[in-house]
């Protein structure tokens, strides 16, 4: 898979995961949840998780070759 395609696919996967775990902006903690969600939804925070996923894939592939 080409790097750009892989990047796009994994970015979408990470975005979906983040949306699942972001708290709803309601209740007495609404202000802090809004700030948290705003910070998470801004760009530039996807490269580290993508690199982690690729490292795990590579390690698993190497492990399967060894055993």
LUMLUMDREN-2810 file (N, C-alpha, C; in Angstrom, 1 decimal):
<atoms>
<atom><aa>X</aa><ch>A</ch><at>N</at><xx>0.9</xx><yy>-1.2</yy><zz>0.0</zz></atom>
<atom><aa>X</aa><ch>A</ch><at>CA</at><xx>0.0</xx><yy>0.0</yy><zz>0.0</zz></atom>
<atom><aa>X</aa><ch>A</ch><at>C</at><xx>0.9</xx><yy>1.2</yy><zz>0.0</zz></atom>
<atom><aa>X</aa><ch>A</ch><at>N</at><xx>0.6</xx><yy>2.2</yy><zz>-0.8</zz></atom>
<atom><aa>X</aa><ch>A</ch><at>CA</at><xx>1.3</xx><yy>3.4</yy><zz>-0.9</zz></atom>
<atom><aa>X</aa><ch>A</ch><at>C</at><xx>1.2</xx><yy>4.2</yy><zz>0.5</zz></atom>
<atom><aa>X</aa><ch>A</ch><at>N</at><xx>2.3</xx><yy>4.9</yy><zz>0.8</zz></atom>
<atom><aa>X</aa><ch>A</ch><at>CA</at><xx>2.3</xx><yy>5.6</yy><zz>2.1</zz></atom>
<atom><aa>X</aa><ch>A</ch><at>C</at><xx>1.1</xx><yy>6.6</yy><zz>2.2</zz></atom>
<atom><aa>X</aa><ch>A</ch><at>N</at><xx>0.8</xx><yy>7.4</yy><zz>1.2</zz></atom>
<atom><aa>X</aa><ch>A</ch><at>CA</at><xx>-0.3</xx><yy>8.4</yy><zz>1.3</zz></atom>
<atom><aa>X</aa><ch>A</ch><at>C</at><xx>-1.6</xx><yy>7.7</yy><zz>1.5</zz></atom>
<atom><aa>X</aa><ch>A</ch><at>N</at><xx>-1.8</xx><yy>6.6</yy><zz>0.8</zz></atom>
<atom><aa>X</aa><ch>A</ch><at>CA</at><xx>-3.1</xx><yy>5.8</yy><zz>1.0</zz></atom>
<atom><aa>X</aa><ch>A</ch><at>C</at><xx>-3.2</xx><yy>5.3</yy><zz>2.5</zz></atom>
<atom><aa>X</aa><ch>A</ch><at>N</at><xx>-2.0</xx><yy>4.7</yy><zz>2.9</zz></atom>
<atom><aa>X</aa><ch>A</ch><at>CA</at><xx>-2.0</xx><yy>4.2</yy><zz>4.3</zz></atom>
<atom><aa>X</aa><ch>A</ch><at>C</at><xx>-2.2</xx><yy>5.3</yy><zz>5.3</zz></atom>
<atom><aa>X</aa><ch>A</ch><at>N</at><xx>-1.6</xx><yy>6.4</yy><zz>5.1</zz></atom>
<atom><aa>X</aa><ch>A</ch><at>CA</at><xx>-1.8</xx><yy>7.6</yy><zz>6.0</zz></atom>
<atom><aa>X</aa><ch>A</ch><at>C</at><xx>-3.2</xx><yy>8.0</yy><zz>6.0</zz></atom>
<atom><aa>X</aa><ch>A</ch><at>N</at><xx>-3.9</xx><yy>8.1</yy><zz>4.9</zz></atom>
<atom><aa>X</aa><ch>A</ch><at>CA</at><xx>-5.3</xx><yy>8.5</yy><zz>4.9</zz></atom>
<atom><aa>X</aa><ch>A</ch><at>C</at><xx>-6.2</xx><yy>7.4</yy><zz>5.6</zz></atom>
<atom><aa>X</aa><ch>A</ch><at>N</at><xx>-5.9</xx><yy>6.2</yy><zz>5.3</zz></atom>
<atom><aa>X</aa><ch>A</ch><at>CA</at><xx>-6.7</xx><yy>5.1</yy><zz>5.9</zz></atom>
<atom><aa>X</aa><ch>A</ch><at>C</at><xx>-6.6</xx><yy>5.1</yy><zz>7.4</zz></atom>
<atom><aa>X</aa><ch>A</ch><at>N</at><xx>-5.3</xx><yy>5.2</yy><zz>7.9</zz></atom>
<atom><aa>X</aa><ch>A</ch><at>CA</at><xx>-5.1</xx><yy>5.1</yy><zz>9.3</zz></atom>
<atom><aa>X</aa><ch>A</ch><at>C</at><xx>-5.5</xx><yy>6.4</yy><zz>10.0</zz></atom>
<atom><aa>X</aa><ch>A</ch><at>N</at><xx>-5.4</xx><yy>7.5</yy><zz>9.3</zz></atom>
<atom><aa>X</aa><ch>A</ch><at>CA</at><xx>-6.0</xx><yy>8.8</yy><zz>9.9</zz></atom>
<atom><aa>X</aa><ch>A</ch><at>C</at><xx>-7.5</xx><yy>8.7</yy><zz>10.1</zz></atom>
<atom><aa>X</aa><ch>A</ch><at>N</at><xx>-8.2</xx><yy>8.1</yy><zz>9.2</zz></atom>
<atom><aa>X</aa><ch>A</ch><at>CA</at><xx>-9.6</xx><yy>8.0</yy><zz>9.3</zz></atom>
<atom><aa>X</aa><ch>A</ch><at>C</at><xx>-10.0</xx><yy>7.0</yy><zz>10.5</zz></atom>
<atom><aa>X</aa><ch>A</ch><at>N</at><xx>-9.2</xx><yy>5.9</yy><zz>10.6</zz></atom>
<atom><aa>X</aa><ch>A</ch><at>CA</at><xx>-9.4</xx><yy>5.0</yy><zz>11.7</zz></atom>
<atom><aa>X</aa><ch>A</ch><at>C</at><xx>-9.2</xx><yy>5.7</yy><zz>13.0</zz></atom>
<atom><aa>X</aa><ch>A</ch><at>N</at><xx>-8.1</xx><yy>6.4</yy><zz>13.2</zz></atom>
<atom><aa>X</aa><ch>A</ch><at>CA</at><xx>-7.8</xx><yy>7.1</yy><zz>14.4</zz></atom>
<atom><aa>X</aa><ch>A</ch><at>C</at><xx>-8.9</xx><yy>8.2</yy><zz>14.7</zz></atom>
<atom><aa>X</aa><ch>A</ch><at>N</at><xx>-9.3</xx><yy>8.9</yy><zz>13.7</zz></atom>
<atom><aa>X</aa><ch>A</ch><at>CA</at><xx>-10.4</xx><yy>9.9</yy><zz>13.9</zz></atom>
<atom><aa>X</aa><ch>A</ch><at>C</at><xx>-11.7</xx><yy>9.2</yy><zz>14.4</zz></atom>
<atom><aa>X</aa><ch>A</ch><at>N</at><xx>-12.0</xx><yy>8.1</yy><zz>13.9</zz></atom>
<atom><aa>X</aa><ch>A</ch><at>CA</at><xx>-13.2</xx><yy>7.4</yy><zz>14.4</zz></atom>
<atom><aa>X</aa><ch>A</ch><at>C</at><xx>-13.0</xx><yy>6.9</yy><zz>15.8</zz></atom>
<atom><aa>X</aa><ch>A</ch><at>N</at><xx>-11.9</xx><yy>6.4</yy><zz>16.2</zz></atom>
<atom><aa>X</aa><ch>A</ch><at>CA</at><xx>-11.6</xx><yy>6.0</yy><zz>17.6</zz></atom>
<atom><aa>X</aa><ch>A</ch><at>C</at><xx>-11.7</xx><yy>7.2</yy><zz>18.5</zz></atom>
<atom><aa>X</aa><ch>A</ch><at>N</at><xx>-11.1</xx><yy>8.3</yy><zz>18.1</zz></atom>
<atom><aa>X</aa><ch>A</ch><at>CA</at><xx>-11.2</xx><yy>9.5</yy><zz>19.0</zz></atom>
<atom><aa>X</aa><ch>A</ch><at>C</at><xx>-12.6</xx><yy>10.0</yy><zz>19.2</zz></atom>
<atom><aa>X</aa><ch>A</ch><at>N</at><xx>-13.4</xx><yy>10.0</yy><zz>18.1</zz></atom>
<atom><aa>X</aa><ch>A</ch><at>CA</at><xx>-14.8</xx><yy>10.4</yy><zz>18.2</zz></atom>
<atom><aa>X</aa><ch>A</ch><at>C</at><xx>-15.6</xx><yy>9.5</yy><zz>19.2</zz></atom>
<atom><aa>X</aa><ch>A</ch><at>N</at><xx>-15.3</xx><yy>8.2</yy><zz>19.2</zz></atom>
<atom><aa>X</aa><ch>A</ch><at>CA</at><xx>-15.9</xx><yy>7.3</yy><zz>20.1</zz></atom>
<atom><aa>X</aa><ch>A</ch><at>C</at><xx>-15.7</xx><yy>7.6</yy><zz>21.6</zz></atom>
<atom><aa>X</aa><ch>A</ch><at>N</at><xx>-14.5</xx><yy>8.0</yy><zz>21.8</zz></atom>
<atom><aa>X</aa><ch>A</ch><at>CA</at><xx>-14.1</xx><yy>8.2</yy><zz>23.2</zz></atom>
<atom><aa>X</aa><ch>A</ch><at>C</at><xx>-14.1</xx><yy>9.6</yy><zz>23.7</zz></atom>
<atom><aa>X</aa><ch>A</ch><at>N</at><xx>-14.4</xx><yy>10.6</yy><zz>22.9</zz></atom>
<atom><aa>X</aa><ch>A</ch><at>CA</at><xx>-14.5</xx><yy>12.0</yy><zz>23.3</zz></atom>
<atom><aa>X</aa><ch>A</ch><at>C</at><xx>-15.8</xx><yy>12.1</yy><zz>24.1</zz></atom>
<atom><aa>X</aa><ch>A</ch><at>N</at><xx>-15.7</xx><yy>12.8</yy><zz>25.3</zz></atom>
<atom><aa>X</aa><ch>A</ch><at>CA</at><xx>-16.9</xx><yy>13.0</yy><zz>26.1</zz></atom>
<atom><aa>X</aa><ch>A</ch><at>C</at><xx>-17.9</xx><yy>14.0</yy><zz>25.5</zz></atom>
<atom><aa>X</aa><ch>A</ch><at>N</at><xx>-19.2</xx><yy>13.8</yy><zz>25.8</zz></atom>
<atom><aa>X</aa><ch>A</ch><at>CA</at><xx>-20.2</xx><yy>14.7</yy><zz>25.3</zz></atom>
<atom><aa>X</aa><ch>A</ch><at>C</at><xx>-20.1</xx><yy>16.0</yy><zz>26.0</zz></atom>
<atom><aa>X</aa><ch>A</ch><at>N</at><xx>-20.3</xx><yy>17.1</yy><zz>25.3</zz></atom>
<atom><aa>X</aa><ch>A</ch><at>CA</at><xx>-20.2</xx><yy>18.4</yy><zz>25.8</zz></atom>
<atom><aa>X</aa><ch>A</ch><at>C</at><xx>-21.5</xx><yy>18.8</yy><zz>26.5</zz></atom>
<atom><aa>X</aa><ch>A</ch><at>N</at><xx>-21.6</xx><yy>18.3</yy><zz>27.7</zz></atom>
<atom><aa>X</aa><ch>A</ch><at>CA</at><xx>-22.9</xx><yy>18.6</yy><zz>28.5</zz></atom>
<atom><aa>X</aa><ch>A</ch><at>C</at><xx>-22.5</xx><yy>18.5</yy><zz>30.0</zz></atom>
<atom><aa>X</aa><ch>A</ch><at>N</at><xx>-23.5</xx><yy>19.0</yy><zz>30.8</zz></atom>
<atom><aa>X</aa><ch>A</ch><at>CA</at><xx>-23.3</xx><yy>18.9</yy><zz>32.2</zz></atom>
<atom><aa>X</aa><ch>A</ch><at>C</at><xx>-22.5</xx><yy>20.0</yy><zz>32.7</zz></atom>
<atom><aa>X</aa><ch>A</ch><at>N</at><xx>-22.1</xx><yy>19.9</yy><zz>34.0</zz></atom>
<atom><aa>X</aa><ch>A</ch><at>CA</at><xx>-21.4</xx><yy>21.0</yy><zz>34.7</zz></atom>
<atom><aa>X</aa><ch>A</ch><at>C</at><xx>-19.9</xx><yy>21.0</yy><zz>34.2</zz></atom>
<atom><aa>X</aa><ch>A</ch><at>N</at><xx>-19.5</xx><yy>20.0</yy><zz>33.5</zz></atom>
<atom><aa>X</aa><ch>A</ch><at>CA</at><xx>-18.1</xx><yy>20.0</yy><zz>33.0</zz></atom>
<atom><aa>X</aa><ch>A</ch><at>C</at><xx>-18.0</xx><yy>20.3</yy><zz>31.5</zz></atom>
<atom><aa>X</aa><ch>A</ch><at>N</at><xx>-19.1</xx><yy>21.0</yy><zz>31.0</zz></atom>
<atom><aa>X</aa><ch>A</ch><at>CA</at><xx>-19.2</xx><yy>21.3</yy><zz>29.6</zz></atom>
<atom><aa>X</aa><ch>A</ch><at>C</at><xx>-18.0</xx><yy>22.1</yy><zz>29.1</zz></atom>
<atom><aa>X</aa><ch>A</ch><at>N</at><xx>-17.5</xx><yy>23.1</yy><zz>29.8</zz></atom>
<atom><aa>X</aa><ch>A</ch><at>CA</at><xx>-16.5</xx><yy>23.9</yy><zz>29.4</zz></atom>
<atom><aa>X</aa><ch>A</ch><at>C</at><xx>-15.2</xx><yy>23.1</yy><zz>29.2</zz></atom>
<atom><aa>X</aa><ch>A</ch><at>N</at><xx>-14.8</xx><yy>22.3</yy><zz>30.1</zz></atom>
<atom><aa>X</aa><ch>A</ch><at>CA</at><xx>-13.6</xx><yy>21.5</yy><zz>30.0</zz></atom>
<atom><aa>X</aa><ch>A</ch><at>C</at><xx>-13.7</xx><yy>20.5</yy><zz>28.9</zz></atom>
<atom><aa>X</aa><ch>A</ch><at>N</at><xx>-14.9</xx><yy>19.9</yy><zz>28.7</zz></atom>
<atom><aa>X</aa><ch>A</ch><at>CA</at><xx>-15.1</xx><yy>18.9</yy><zz>27.7</zz></atom>
<atom><aa>X</aa><ch>A</ch><at>C</at><xx>-15.0</xx><yy>19.6</yy><zz>26.3</zz></atom>
<atom><aa>X</aa><ch>A</ch><at>N</at><xx>-15.5</xx><yy>20.8</yy><zz>26.2</zz></atom>
<atom><aa>X</aa><ch>A</ch><at>CA</at><xx>-15.4</xx><yy>21.5</yy><zz>24.9</zz></atom>
<atom><aa>X</aa><ch>A</ch><at>C</at><xx>-13.9</xx><yy>21.8</yy><zz>24.6</zz></atom>
<atom><aa>X</aa><ch>A</ch><at>N</at><xx>-13.1</xx><yy>22.1</yy><zz>25.6</zz></atom>
<atom><aa>X</aa><ch>A</ch><at>CA</at><xx>-11.7</xx><yy>22.4</yy><zz>25.4</zz></atom>
<atom><aa>X</aa><ch>A</ch><at>C</at><xx>-11.0</xx><yy>21.1</yy><zz>25.0</zz></atom>
<atom><aa>X</aa><ch>A</ch><at>N</at><xx>-11.3</xx><yy>20.0</yy><zz>25.7</zz></atom>
<atom><aa>X</aa><ch>A</ch><at>CA</at><xx>-10.7</xx><yy>18.7</yy><zz>25.4</zz></atom>
<atom><aa>X</aa><ch>A</ch><at>C</at><xx>-11.0</xx><yy>18.3</yy><zz>23.9</zz></atom>
<atom><aa>X</aa><ch>A</ch><at>N</at><xx>-12.2</xx><yy>18.4</yy><zz>23.6</zz></atom>
<atom><aa>X</aa><ch>A</ch><at>CA</at><xx>-12.7</xx><yy>18.0</yy><zz>22.2</zz></atom>
<atom><aa>X</aa><ch>A</ch><at>C</at><xx>-12.1</xx><yy>18.9</yy><zz>21.2</zz></atom>
<atom><aa>X</aa><ch>A</ch><at>N</at><xx>-12.0</xx><yy>20.2</yy><zz>21.4</zz></atom>
<atom><aa>X</aa><ch>A</ch><at>CA</at><xx>-11.4</xx><yy>21.1</yy><zz>20.5</zz></atom>
<atom><aa>X</aa><ch>A</ch><at>C</at><xx>-9.9</xx><yy>20.7</yy><zz>20.3</zz></atom>
<atom><aa>X</aa><ch>A</ch><at>N</at><xx>-9.2</xx><yy>20.5</yy><zz>21.3</zz></atom>
<atom><aa>X</aa><ch>A</ch><at>CA</at><xx>-7.8</xx><yy>20.1</yy><zz>21.2</zz></atom>
<atom><aa>X</aa><ch>A</ch><at>C</at><xx>-7.6</xx><yy>18.8</yy><zz>20.5</zz></atom>
<atom><aa>X</aa><ch>A</ch><at>N</at><xx>-8.4</xx><yy>17.8</yy><zz>20.7</zz></atom>
<atom><aa>X</aa><ch>A</ch><at>CA</at><xx>-8.3</xx><yy>16.5</yy><zz>20.0</zz></atom>
<atom><aa>X</aa><ch>A</ch><at>C</at><xx>-8.7</xx><yy>16.6</yy><zz>18.6</zz></atom>
<atom><aa>X</aa><ch>A</ch><at>N</at><xx>-9.7</xx><yy>17.5</yy><zz>18.2</zz></atom>
<atom><aa>X</aa><ch>A</ch><at>CA</at><xx>-10.1</xx><yy>17.5</yy><zz>16.9</zz></atom>
<atom><aa>X</aa><ch>A</ch><at>C</at><xx>-9.3</xx><yy>18.3</yy><zz>15.9</zz></atom>
<atom><aa>X</aa><ch>A</ch><at>N</at><xx>-8.4</xx><yy>19.1</yy><zz>16.5</zz></atom>
<atom><aa>X</aa><ch>A</ch><at>CA</at><xx>-7.5</xx><yy>19.9</yy><zz>15.6</zz></atom>
<atom><aa>X</aa><ch>A</ch><at>C</at><xx>-6.4</xx><yy>19.0</yy><zz>15.0</zz></atom>
<atom><aa>X</aa><ch>A</ch><at>N</at><xx>-6.0</xx><yy>19.3</yy><zz>13.9</zz></atom>
<atom><aa>X</aa><ch>A</ch><at>CA</at><xx>-5.1</xx><yy>18.4</yy><zz>13.1</zz></atom>
<atom><aa>X</aa><ch>A</ch><at>C</at><xx>-3.7</xx><yy>18.4</yy><zz>13.8</zz></atom>
<atom><aa>X</aa><ch>A</ch><at>N</at><xx>-2.8</xx><yy>17.5</yy><zz>13.2</zz></atom>
<atom><aa>X</aa><ch>A</ch><at>CA</at><xx>-1.5</xx><yy>17.4</yy><zz>13.6</zz></atom>
<atom><aa>X</aa><ch>A</ch><at>C</at><xx>-1.2</xx><yy>16.4</yy><zz>14.7</zz></atom>
<atom><aa>X</aa><ch>A</ch><at>N</at><xx>-2.2</xx><yy>15.7</yy><zz>15.2</zz></atom>
<atom><aa>X</aa><ch>A</ch><at>CA</at><xx>-2.0</xx><yy>14.7</yy><zz>16.3</zz></atom>
<atom><aa>X</aa><ch>A</ch><at>C</at><xx>-2.3</xx><yy>13.3</yy><zz>15.8</zz></atom>
<atom><aa>X</aa><ch>A</ch><at>N</at><xx>-2.1</xx><yy>13.1</yy><zz>14.5</zz></atom>
<atom><aa>X</aa><ch>A</ch><at>CA</at><xx>-2.3</xx><yy>11.7</yy><zz>14.0</zz></atom>
<atom><aa>X</aa><ch>A</ch><at>C</at><xx>-1.0</xx><yy>11.0</yy><zz>13.6</zz></atom>
<atom><aa>X</aa><ch>A</ch><at>N</at><xx>0.1</xx><yy>11.7</yy><zz>13.5</zz></atom>
<atom><aa>X</aa><ch>A</ch><at>CA</at><xx>1.3</xx><yy>11.0</yy><zz>13.0</zz></atom>
<atom><aa>X</aa><ch>A</ch><at>C</at><xx>1.8</xx><yy>10.0</yy><zz>14.1</zz></atom>
<atom><aa>X</aa><ch>A</ch><at>N</at><xx>1.9</xx><yy>10.4</yy><zz>15.3</zz></atom>
<atom><aa>X</aa><ch>A</ch><at>CA</at><xx>2.4</xx><yy>9.5</yy><zz>16.3</zz></atom>
<atom><aa>X</aa><ch>A</ch><at>C</at><xx>1.5</xx><yy>8.2</yy><zz>16.4</zz></atom>
<atom><aa>X</aa><ch>A</ch><at>N</at><xx>0.2</xx><yy>8.3</yy><zz>16.5</zz></atom>
<atom><aa>X</aa><ch>A</ch><at>CA</at><xx>-0.6</xx><yy>7.0</yy><zz>16.5</zz></atom>
<atom><aa>X</aa><ch>A</ch><at>C</at><xx>-0.4</xx><yy>6.2</yy><zz>15.2</zz></atom>
<atom><aa>X</aa><ch>A</ch><at>N</at><xx>-0.2</xx><yy>6.8</yy><zz>14.1</zz></atom>
<atom><aa>X</aa><ch>A</ch><at>CA</at><xx>0.0</xx><yy>6.1</yy><zz>12.8</zz></atom>
<atom><aa>X</aa><ch>A</ch><at>C</at><xx>1.3</xx><yy>5.4</yy><zz>12.9</zz></atom>
<atom><aa>X</aa><ch>A</ch><at>N</at><xx>2.4</xx><yy>6.1</yy><zz>13.4</zz></atom>
<atom><aa>X</aa><ch>A</ch><at>CA</at><xx>3.7</xx><yy>5.4</yy><zz>13.5</zz></atom>
<atom><aa>X</aa><ch>A</ch><at>C</at><xx>3.6</xx><yy>4.3</yy><zz>14.5</zz></atom>
<atom><aa>X</aa><ch>A</ch><at>N</at><xx>2.9</xx><yy>4.4</yy><zz>15.5</zz></atom>
<atom><aa>X</aa><ch>A</ch><at>CA</at><xx>2.7</xx><yy>3.3</yy><zz>16.5</zz></atom>
<atom><aa>X</aa><ch>A</ch><at>C</at><xx>2.0</xx><yy>2.1</yy><zz>15.8</zz></atom>
<atom><aa>X</aa><ch>A</ch><at>N</at><xx>1.0</xx><yy>2.3</yy><zz>15.1</zz></atom>
<atom><aa>X</aa><ch>A</ch><at>CA</at><xx>0.3</xx><yy>1.3</yy><zz>14.4</zz></atom>
<atom><aa>X</aa><ch>A</ch><at>C</at><xx>1.2</xx><yy>0.6</yy><zz>13.4</zz></atom>
<atom><aa>X</aa><ch>A</ch><at>N</at><xx>1.9</xx><yy>1.4</yy><zz>12.6</zz></atom>
<atom><aa>X</aa><ch>A</ch><at>CA</at><xx>2.9</xx><yy>0.8</yy><zz>11.6</zz></atom>
<atom><aa>X</aa><ch>A</ch><at>C</at><xx>4.0</xx><yy>0.0</yy><zz>12.3</zz></atom>
<atom><aa>X</aa><ch>A</ch><at>N</at><xx>4.5</xx><yy>0.5</yy><zz>13.4</zz></atom>
<atom><aa>X</aa><ch>A</ch><at>CA</at><xx>5.5</xx><yy>-0.3</yy><zz>14.2</zz></atom>
<atom><aa>X</aa><ch>A</ch><at>C</at><xx>5.0</xx><yy>-1.6</yy><zz>14.6</zz></atom>
<atom><aa>X</aa><ch>A</ch><at>N</at><xx>3.7</xx><yy>-1.6</yy><zz>15.1</zz></atom>
<atom><aa>X</aa><ch>A</ch><at>CA</at><xx>3.1</xx><yy>-2.9</yy><zz>15.6</zz></atom>
<atom><aa>X</aa><ch>A</ch><at>C</at><xx>2.9</xx><yy>-3.8</yy><zz>14.4</zz></atom>
<atom><aa>X</aa><ch>A</ch><at>N</at><xx>2.5</xx><yy>-3.3</yy><zz>13.3</zz></atom>
<atom><aa>X</aa><ch>A</ch><at>CA</at><xx>2.3</xx><yy>-4.2</yy><zz>12.1</zz></atom>
<atom><aa>X</aa><ch>A</ch><at>C</at><xx>3.7</xx><yy>-4.8</yy><zz>11.7</zz></atom>
<atom><aa>X</aa><ch>A</ch><at>N</at><xx>4.7</xx><yy>-3.9</yy><zz>11.6</zz></atom>
<atom><aa>X</aa><ch>A</ch><at>CA</at><xx>6.0</xx><yy>-4.4</yy><zz>11.2</zz></atom>
<atom><aa>X</aa><ch>A</ch><at>C</at><xx>6.6</xx><yy>-5.4</yy><zz>12.2</zz></atom>
<atom><aa>X</aa><ch>A</ch><at>N</at><xx>6.4</xx><yy>-5.2</yy><zz>13.5</zz></atom>
<atom><aa>X</aa><ch>A</ch><at>CA</at><xx>6.9</xx><yy>-6.1</yy><zz>14.5</zz></atom>
<atom><aa>X</aa><ch>A</ch><at>C</at><xx>6.2</xx><yy>-7.4</yy><zz>14.4</zz></atom>
<atom><aa>X</aa><ch>A</ch><at>N</at><xx>4.8</xx><yy>-7.4</yy><zz>14.2</zz></atom>
<atom><aa>X</aa><ch>A</ch><at>CA</at><xx>4.1</xx><yy>-8.6</yy><zz>14.1</zz></atom>
<atom><aa>X</aa><ch>A</ch><at>C</at><xx>4.5</xx><yy>-9.4</yy><zz>12.8</zz></atom>
<atom><aa>X</aa><ch>A</ch><at>N</at><xx>4.8</xx><yy>-8.7</yy><zz>11.8</zz></atom>
<atom><aa>X</aa><ch>A</ch><at>CA</at><xx>5.3</xx><yy>-9.3</yy><zz>10.5</zz></atom>
<atom><aa>X</aa><ch>A</ch><at>C</at><xx>6.6</xx><yy>-10.0</yy><zz>10.8</zz></atom>
<atom><aa>X</aa><ch>A</ch><at>N</at><xx>7.5</xx><yy>-9.3</yy><zz>11.4</zz></atom>
<atom><aa>X</aa><ch>A</ch><at>CA</at><xx>8.8</xx><yy>-9.9</yy><zz>11.8</zz></atom>
<atom><aa>X</aa><ch>A</ch><at>C</at><xx>8.7</xx><yy>-11.1</yy><zz>12.7</zz></atom>
<atom><aa>X</aa><ch>A</ch><at>N</at><xx>7.8</xx><yy>-11.0</yy><zz>13.7</zz></atom>
<atom><aa>X</aa><ch>A</ch><at>CA</at><xx>7.6</xx><yy>-12.1</yy><zz>14.6</zz></atom>
<atom><aa>X</aa><ch>A</ch><at>C</at><xx>7.1</xx><yy>-13.3</yy><zz>13.9</zz></atom>
<atom><aa>X</aa><ch>A</ch><at>N</at><xx>6.2</xx><yy>-13.1</yy><zz>13.0</zz></atom>
<atom><aa>X</aa><ch>A</ch><at>CA</at><xx>5.6</xx><yy>-14.3</yy><zz>12.2</zz></atom>
<atom><aa>X</aa><ch>A</ch><at>C</at><xx>6.7</xx><yy>-15.0</yy><zz>11.4</zz></atom>
<atom><aa>X</aa><ch>A</ch><at>N</at><xx>7.7</xx><yy>-14.2</yy><zz>10.9</zz></atom>
<atom><aa>X</aa><ch>A</ch><at>CA</at><xx>8.8</xx><yy>-14.8</yy><zz>10.1</zz></atom>
<atom><aa>X</aa><ch>A</ch><at>C</at><xx>9.7</xx><yy>-15.6</yy><zz>11.0</zz></atom>
<atom><aa>X</aa><ch>A</ch><at>N</at><xx>9.8</xx><yy>-15.2</yy><zz>12.2</zz></atom>
<atom><aa>X</aa><ch>A</ch><at>CA</at><xx>10.8</xx><yy>-15.9</yy><zz>13.2</zz></atom>
<atom><aa>X</aa><ch>A</ch><at>C</at><xx>10.2</xx><yy>-17.2</yy><zz>13.6</zz></atom>
<atom><aa>X</aa><ch>A</ch><at>N</at><xx>8.9</xx><yy>-17.2</yy><zz>13.9</zz></atom>
<atom><aa>X</aa><ch>A</ch><at>CA</at><xx>8.2</xx><yy>-18.5</yy><zz>14.4</zz></atom>
<atom><aa>X</aa><ch>A</ch><at>C</at><xx>7.8</xx><yy>-19.4</yy><zz>13.4</zz></atom>
</atoms>
